[in-house]
Amino acid sequence: MLILLPPSEGKTPATSGDPVNLAELWLPELSAARKRVLTRLVSLCRRGSARSVADSLGVLGLSEGQRGEIARNAELPDAPAAPAAEVYTGVLYEALGAETLDEAARKWLFETAVVFSGLWGAVRLGDRIPAYRCSVGVTLPAPVGGLTAYWKKNLPKALDPAAADGPVLDLRSGAYAAMWTPPAAAASRAAALRVLHERVVDGVPKRSVVSHFNKATKGRLVRALAVEGAAPEGVDDLVTALRDLGFTVEEQPGPAGGVRRLDIVVAEL
């Protein structure tokens, strides 16, 4: 089973430790592709003139008050690295609370969850990475270019075989979902999940798609599966496991043989 996660904008830098070793990250066959992105990002952020810094801020979609992110990116090859589970600290990862899981649940999580990243492509939560700032919407200098298209080209050869067995649960946001889609042979074993908030308005139940707060629900869902040590053999087993864990799951119609569409319905955010 694979669970596909987005990264978080919020990151906690490691205070000590060796730098990232690209060859030790999950799917080491992506090392060359990762190095190209890392090299271009670092070169972009090491330019020192005021005009260059302003340009780097624009390329990365950062504000003037975020100049520190440029300086951090410039030092990525030598920056201390820590497990991705400790570096990503946004809403989803706070709700997941990997640091409070017992050893068996953490092992399950590190073997199951995959984080998609504009810089690294895809990593496991146990992979050691430095804190960085580079969303998948960024366009870096040639020969990398737009990161969505870059990873869409480079990920399948390495990632398709990893999705060959067992179900794939996609919890990514749209931008990161565009980096890779399950191959046709695995599509029927994959499910994309969204979170709906149900409220009663004037006595009538109304549902709306949750944006920011869907991340907390997804974090709690992954944590529950990790604690359970879930081992579903397909999407039907996965739906059963989620319902047994207390989640309200509804399936929406989709194309035959395609990725299945699941809704988690919540009354409280």
N, C-alpha and C positions, 0 to 999 in steps of 0.2 A: 504494500500500500504506500502511496505517496500523498502527502498533503502539501498543496502549493500555497505559499504565503507571500504577501507583499512585504517589502522592507518597511522601516519606519523612518520618517524624517528625523525624529529625535534619536540621538545616539549618545552613548556614554563612552568616552575615550578610555582605553586602558591606560593605567598609570605606570605599568612596568611590563616587561616581557619582551621576547624576541619579535622582530618584524614579521609580517606575513610571508609565508613561503607558498608561492603559487602552486608548486608541485604537490603540496600536501592538502590542498583543497579538494573537496568532492569533485569527481569528474576531472582528473588531472589532464585529460586530453584537451581540456579547454585552456590550458596554461598559456599557449601562444596567443589565443584570442584575448584573454584577460590582460596579458602583458601589453598588447597594443593599446587597449583602452587606458590602462594605468599610465603608460608612458605619455600618451597624448594629454591626459588629464593633468599630470604632474607638470609637464612642459607648459601647458596653458597657465597654470597657477603660479609658476615660478617667475613669470615676467614681472619686472619690478616697477616700471613707469606708471604714473598715475593713470595715463590713458589705457595702458594694458590691463591694469587692475580693474578699471571700470568696464573694459570689454569682457574680462573674465567673469565679473559679476553678472553681466548681461547674458553671457552664454549659459551660465549655470542657473539663471533665474533667481539670483540672490539680490537682496537690498544692500544699500550702503552700510547699514548697521551689521551686516553679516560678513564683513571683510575677514574676520577671524576664520571663517570656513575656507577662504582662499589660502590663507597661510597654512591651515591644517592639511589641505590637499597637497600643498607643495612638499610636505614632509612625509607623505604616505609610505615611500619605500623603506624609511627608517623608523617609522612610528611604531610604538608597542602595539601588539595585537592581542586580542582576547577572544574567547568563544563568541560567535555571533549572537547566541542567546543572551549574553551579557552586554553586547554592544547595542543591539536594537532595543530601544526602551520606550517606544510609543504605546498607545492605548492598547493595541492588540497584545503586545508582549507583556505589558503590566498585568493584563487580565490572565494571560497564560501562566505567568509566574513560574518560569522554568526552574528558577533557583530554589523554589520551595518544594519541588517534586522529589519523591524518594528515588533511590538509585534505579529501580526497575522502570519507573515511569520516565525518567530522564533518558534512559537507554532507548526506550521505545520512541520518544520524541526525536532524539538525535538520529535515529535510523529511519524515521518516517517523514519528518517535516523538511521541506525545501523552501528556501527564501530566494525570491527572484530579485535581482539587483542590476541597476544600470552599469555598475562598475565590474561586478564579479560574474555576471550572468546568472548563475544559480549556485547556492552554497547550502550546506547542512548547518543546523544550529550549533553543532559542535565545532565547526571550522573556525580557526583563529583568523580574525580580520581586524584591521584598524578602523576607527571611526572615520567617516568620509562624507562628502556631500556631492552627489552626482545622481540625479534622478534619470529615469529611463527616457524622459522627454528631451534630454539634452542632445545637441548636435556638436560633436567634437571635430577638431581639424582632421583633414584627410590623413590617412586612408580610412579612418574609422567612420566619420559621418554621424548620421542619426543613430542613436543607440537602439531604438526599437527595431529598425531594419537590420542593424548589425547583428543583434542577438537572434533575431528571427532566422538569419542565415546560418549562424554558427552553433546554435543550441541543438537543433534536431539530431545531428549525427551522434552526439554524446548522450542526449537526454532521452531520445526515443527508446533505446534499449532498456533504460532504467524504468520506463513505464510499461514494459512488456508484460509484467505479471501483476495481478491484483488490481484493486480499484484505485482511481485517482480522484481526490477530492480537491477541487479548485476553489480557494478562498481569496484569490487575488483580485485587486482592483483592475479596472479596465485597461489602464496603461500598461500594467505588468502582465496582464493576461495576453496582450498582443505580442509579447516576446516569444511565446511558444504555445502551440496548441497540440493536444494529444494526436498522434497519428491515427489514420482511419481505422487501423486494426485495433486500436485501444479506445476509440471514441465511445463505444457502447459500455465500457467499464469505467468511464469518467463521468463525474457529476460536478456541475458548477452550482455554487450555493449563494443565495442572497438572503438578507435579513429583512423581514417585514414587521412593522410596528402596528399592532391592532389596538385601536381605541374605540370606545363607545361614545358616539356623538349624537345627542338627542335620541338615545335609545337604539341607534343604528350602528352596528360594528363597521368601522372604516379602517382600511389598511393603507399604509404608505411605506415606500422604500426608505430604509434607514441609511443615512450617509455616514457621518463621522462615527456615530455610536454603534454602528454595525461591527466595528473593530473589536469592541469589548465582548460582544456576543461570540464572535469568531474565536477570540482568545479563550473564552470559557469553554467553548465547544471542544477545541483541541486539547485543552487541559483535561476535560472529562474523558475523552478518548484515551489519553495517555495514562491516566490513573487506572482506567479499566483494562489497559493493555489490549485494546480492541484489535482483532485480526479478521476483519471481514474479507470474504473471498470475492465479493462483487458489490455493486451498488445496492442491491436489495438487502444484503446483509448489513451494509453500512447504515441504511435507513432504519433497519430494525434496531441496530445498536444505538443509534441516536435517540430513537423513541424510548428504548429501555432506560436511557440515561435521563429521561425527562424532557427532552426537546420536542416541540410540536413541529413535525416535518410534513410538508405537502409537496407532491411532485406536480410540475406543470407539463403540459403537452410539449413535445419536441419532435424533431425529425427522426424517423426510424433509423436506428443504427448510429445516431449522433450522440453528442454529449448530453447527458440527462440534466434536467433543471430542477433543483430542489429549493424550496423556500423554508426558512426557519421563521416561525411566527412567534413574536414575543409581545407580552402585554406591558412589560417594563424594560426600560433601556438601562 
